[in-house]
């Protein structure tokens, strides 16, 4: 996986363990490698809903869904790492 992302294995482990933040570019690259589609539309949501606060129900629901999706991606990454070792 590290090779596919263009980083060192230790760099990948840091992402996996949370020592290094996963960049948006790498998130999209991971999704591509895993064959998963990502649709991030926070800007569109905020513009279309005219949201003015961080705790609006619509915004919170969108964030919760995105967090669940990221957790699912992390689980898939861990499984791939386990299979490659």
Secondary structure, 3 states (H helix, E strand, C coil): CHHHHCCCHHHHHHHHHCCCCCCHHHHHHHHHHHCCCCCCCHHHHHHHHCCCCCCCHHHHHHHHHHHHHHHHHHHHHHHHHHHHC
